[in-house]
Amino acid sequence: MLLLVVSTTSHANHQLNEEQKLGELLFQDKKLSLKKNQACASCHSLKPADGKNLVTHWVPGFVDPDNVKKGTAVSKGSVAGATGALNAPSIAYAAFSPLFHFDENEGLYIGGQFWNGRASDLSEQAKKPFLNPVEMAMPNEWAVVERIKQQQKYKHLFWKVYGINLDETPGNQVKNVPRDETPYSVLNVFNLAAKAISEFEKTSTFNKFTSKFDYVLAGKTTFTDLEAKGLGLFNGKANCAACHISKVTVNDNGELVPPMFTDFTYDNIGLPRNVNIPNNPEPNLGLGERSDIAQADPEGLEIGKHKVMSLRNIALTPPYGHNGVLATLEQVVHFYNTRDILGTVSDNNDQKFGKSGWPMAEVAENVNHDELGNLGLTEEEEKAIVAFLKTLTDDYQKWGRDNQVPPWSSIPIGSGEPRTARSNSSRPFPGLGTFLSSK
């Protein structure tokens, strides 16, 4: 009963403004898909997946619950038989990803949305599933706007938020209208709908900062010996923090920035092909599959590289990797540790998969051999890293059963919004310790 009360209270404290409320409605609206059976929330559920353990029963991971429960790698589309070819990543903390860009100093692509960064920001990301034939499958922007216009709640909110009378937006019954023939007012409504969704995705619904790690950072509780050992290995011998940055940083304005556990870059970690994806599609080339990057990269140095995703809530989001080939956190850590030394098996259906061998990398070009593949970790050290990764799960006050962090505990760090926490904040970081570095 207490958990239920806390959950209700927590949701009530998410004081959404009118634009965010509009985004919340659009995010969950299945009527905006071709067959009226898919929404953003279908692949990024606001509800717990109710998976195989207590935590996934109580805490949402903002991924496809079917994938969590069944171990499937990809999501169903609106059209029967249609599926994606990539594992839908969590939308949690996606708001913190910078705009997609090439960093001249680092010589790396950074930021953006999706596994290949093809959407520069959240608003651009929100547009694409509506029109993707294997996702929501709407034929064009005008068709989406027509569905929006059919609902009174949207007429009210578009007027209240944007001063737009949807009844004055031109109607259209033609399925395939070229984009350049679509009236500006229609495209404007479509773009504003995506913007509203992105504003909802910036709220504390998705960006909670309530993991055990955050409570430790705030000095409210402490790690177990195994978790502390895992953190040490994460930052040291295992070198996870090379890409999944675990340090609180201080930006140019002197503001403290909690770790996102990603550097927002792109990498080819040598994942094997997942032959269980429906129709066994050709491996996705990540950045290298984008025509704009292929043109700028004649040497093919970006082929096979996918985005380094945040590890926050990683325990809630199986299966893992852009193709969902790794089933558990234990398997992920073991893969990073032994990829290059364990031996070889044919594919991920082999009974010896991950036990005595791994299949070859699905994309052989540009595999990272410098930072993973032969980490020299013992079995106990792998377990310690997994224990630490589980401290990154939000809503610790609900599931942690920690007397130092009772269910009514407040957010330990910042505001739960995608902005930095000022150093003179009313919620300081008394537990900084080894977590602080300047950057």
C-alpha positions, 0 to 999 in steps of 0.5 A, a space after each residue: 500500500 505504501 508503494 502505491 501511495 508513493 507512486 501516486 504522490 510522485 506522479 502528482 509532483 510532476 507538475 506538467 505545464 500545458 505544452 507538456 500535458 499535450 505531449 503526454 497525450 500525444 505520446 500515448 495516443 495509438 490513434 496516431 498510427 495507421 491501424 490505431 494500435 501503436 503509440 510512442 508509449 508502445 516502444 517506450 512504455 510509461 508503465 513498468 514492464 512487469 518483467 522477471 524481477 521485483 524492480 521491473 515490476 515497480 519501475 518503468 524503463 521506458 522501453 518495449 515491455 514485450 522485449 523485456 518480458 519475452 527477450 525479443 530484440 525488436 518491436 512490432 509495428 502498426 502493420 501486421 508482420 512489420 517489425 523494426 530491425 533495431 532494439 528500441 532504446 530507453 527514452 529516459 535521460 535522452 533529453 540530455 544528449 547534445 545536438 548531433 555534431 562532429 567534434 573537431 578536437 576529439 575527431 568524433 561524432 557526438 550526440 543526437 538521437 537514435 542508434 545512428 544519431 539521424 535525429 539531431 534532437 528530441 523534437 526531430 526524433 519524435 517526428 520519425 516514428 509516425 512516418 516509419 513504415 515499420 513503426 506507426 506507418 502513417 503515410 505523411 505528415 498531413 495524415 497525422 494532422 488529420 488524426 490530431 484534428 479529429 480529437 476535441 482534446 487536441 483542438 483545445 490544447 493546440 489553441 491554449 498552448 500555441 494559439 492554433 485553431 485546428 479547424 482552420 488547418 486544411 483537410 486532406 483525404 489524399 494518402 500520398 501527398 508530396 511533402 513540398 505540396 503540404 501546406 505550411 500550416 499543416 507542417 506547422 501543426 505536425 512540428 508542434 506536435 513533435 515539439 510537445 512530445 519532446 517537451 514531455 520527454 524533458 520532464 522528471 517523468 523520464 529524468 528522475 535522478 532517484 537511483 541508489 547511485 544518486 542517493 549515495 552521491 547526495 550523501 543519503 546512503 552508502 554502497 555495499 562492499 560489492 557495489 563499491 568494488 564494482 564502481 572501482 572496477 568500472 572506473 579502473 580495471 574494466 575501463 567502463 568509464 572511458 565511454 560511460 562517464 561516471 564523474 560529476 563534472 563542473 561546466 564552464 558556468 561552475 555548475 555541477 552536472 550529474 553523470 549521465 554514464 555516457 559520453 554520447 559518442 559512437 562505437 563499434 563494440 563488435 556485437 555478433 549478429 542477432 539471427 533471431 530478429 525477424 527475417 534476419 536482416 543484414 547488419 545495421 551499419 550505424 553511422 556508416 548507414 547514413 548517406 550524409 556521413 558516408 559521403 563525408 567518410 570515404 574511408 569508412 571509419 564510421 561503419 558499424 558505430 552505434 551510439 553509446 547509450 546511457 547506463 542509467 536504468 540499464 537493469 530495466 532494459 533487456 535485451 542489450 545492444 543495438 540488435 538486442 543480441 545480449 540477454 542479460 547484464 551478466 552477459 553484457 559484462 562477460 562479453 566486454 571482458 572476454 569477447 576476444 579470448 573466449 573462443 568462437 561459436 556459430 551464432 547466438 542460438 548456439 548453446 555455448 553462446 557466451 559460455 565457451 565462445 562468441 560469434 564473429 562481429 556482425 560488422 568487422 570494420 572499426 571494432 574497438 579492440 583498445 577498450 574492451 574484449 580482453 579486460 582480464 576480469 575474474 568471475 567475482 569482478 564481473 559480478 561486482 560490476 553488475 552489482 554496481 550497474 544495478 545501483 543506477 536504477 531509478 525509484 530506489 526509494 520505492 524498491 531499495 528497502 533502505 532505512 536511510 532512503 525511506 519511500 517518502 524520500 525526496 529527489 536527491 539531486 537537482 530537479 529531475 529536469 534536463 538542466 544542470 544543478 547549480 553549485 549553490 543549489 538547495 540540493 547540494 552533493 555532500 557525497 561527491 567524494 571520488 565522483 567529482 572531476 572538472 571538465 
